[in-house]
Amino acid sequence: MQSNAVTIEEYIGALPDGRKKAITKIREVMLKNLPAAFAETISHGMIGYIVPHNLYPAGYHVVPKQPLPFINVASQKNFIALYHMAVHADKPLLSWFIAEYAKRSKTKLDMGKSCIRFKQPDQIPFELIGELAVRIPLKKWIDIYEKQIRK
């Protein structure tokens, strides 16, 4: 479900109370842990953390006018989604995350290529999300991304 919100505050304000609390907490975790070089914005109808054009002028290869995405957070119909682009592109990161999730969560991991789905907002492993956010610095993300698009 893409939102038509223009600001992050508008996006969060439109959420039901249970989702609002969880998304706000994920946002706090992102802002605390992500390196300052990443920018927070509304991206693809959800909260996005991107590489700004001034740091990566080429932008997103599919639509170069858009900045390079890194992490998005969305309230979907049946779950809260965390889209982490590097989890799909970096096998060691994926392996680390799967192992750590099993140690730290009471729920089974529900994951697509880059989408981590949380059906129970009170079961979100916020500390693990913070560690995931900080594991790939901006420069490393750009390197991983460029290797992927060259394939």
N, C-alpha and C positions, 0 to 999 in steps of 0.2 A: 504494500500500500504506500504509494508515494504521496507525500504531503504537498500542499500548495503554499506552505508557510514560507515566508521570506526571511525571517530571523529565527534563530535558535530558540529564543524566548517564546515566540509565537508557536513554533513546533511543539515545544514541551507543554505550553499552556493548553494546547488542544487535546492532549492525551488524557485518558481516564486516570483517576487517582492512583491506582495500583501501578500502572505503567509509568506515570509521571515520576513517582519516587525512584523507581529502578533506573529509568533513563537519566534522571538527574544525577544519581549516584555514579553511573557509568561515565557521564560527562565529567564529573568531579575527578574521577580516577584518571581519565584521559588527560585533563588539563594539568593534573599533578605530575603525571609520569612522562608524557610525551615531551621530547626535546622541543624547545621554544621555536625552532625553525619550522616545524609543522604549523599550519594555520587551521583554525576551526572555522567552518562555514556551513551553509546549507548546500548540499551537493547531491544531485540526483533525487531530490525530494526527501532527504534525510539529513541527519547531522553528519558532517564529514570532516575528516582531518586529512589535509592535502599538502602537497609540496607546491608552494606558490610559484607562479611563473617567473618571478625575479630570481628564484633559486634553480629552477629547471624550466627554461624558456620553451623547450620543445612541447611541454604539456603532455596530455594524455594522447597516445598515438591514434586512438580511434577518432577523437575530436580534439585536435591540438589547441583549440581556443580554450578548452577546459584544463584546469590544473591537474597534475598527476595525483590520482587518489591513493590513499594509503589505508585508512580505516573509515568505515561508515557505521553508524548506529541507527537502527530503525525499529519502530513499533509496527510489527506486521499483524495480520489478522489474528493468528493463533500463537504468536511468540514474539519475543524481542530478538532482533538479529544483530550480530556483530559481524561485519564484513571486514576481514583483515586480509588485504591483498597478498601480503608476504607469506602468510600461512600456506597459501596455495602454491606459491612460487619457490619457496625455500624448504627443501625436505628436512634438513636438520631442525628448523624451527617447528615444523609440523610434528616431527617425532617428539621433540621436547614438550610441546603443548599437550599432545595426546597422553604422554606419560604423567605429566603434572596434573592434568585434569582428573585422571583416574585416582590420583593420590588425594586430591583436594575437594572433590565434589561427591555428593551423595547420589547424584543423578547420572544416568548414562549420557555420554557425549552424543549430541545430535548435531552433525556437521555435514555440510556440503563441501565443495571445493574451497571456497573462502568464507563461507557463511557458517557461523556458529549460532545455533538456535537455543534460546532459553525459554522454555514453556512455563516455568515457574519463577516469577521474578524474585521470590524470597530465597531461591536456591542458586542465584548467580554468584560465581566465585570472583568477587570484585578484586581481591588482592592479586589473583592470578591474571586477570585482565590487565591490571596495572603493570605486572611484570612482562606480559606479552607486548604491551605497547612500547616498552622501553628497550626491548631486546634487539630491535633493528633500527639503528640510527639512520638519519635521513640519507647520508651519502651511500650507505650500504643498500638502502631500499632502491635508490636510483640505479646502482650497479646491478642489483638483482633484476629490476624491471627491464633495463636495457638488454641484459642477456636473454630474458624471456622473449622480448619482441623481435630479437634477431633470429630466433629459431624458425 
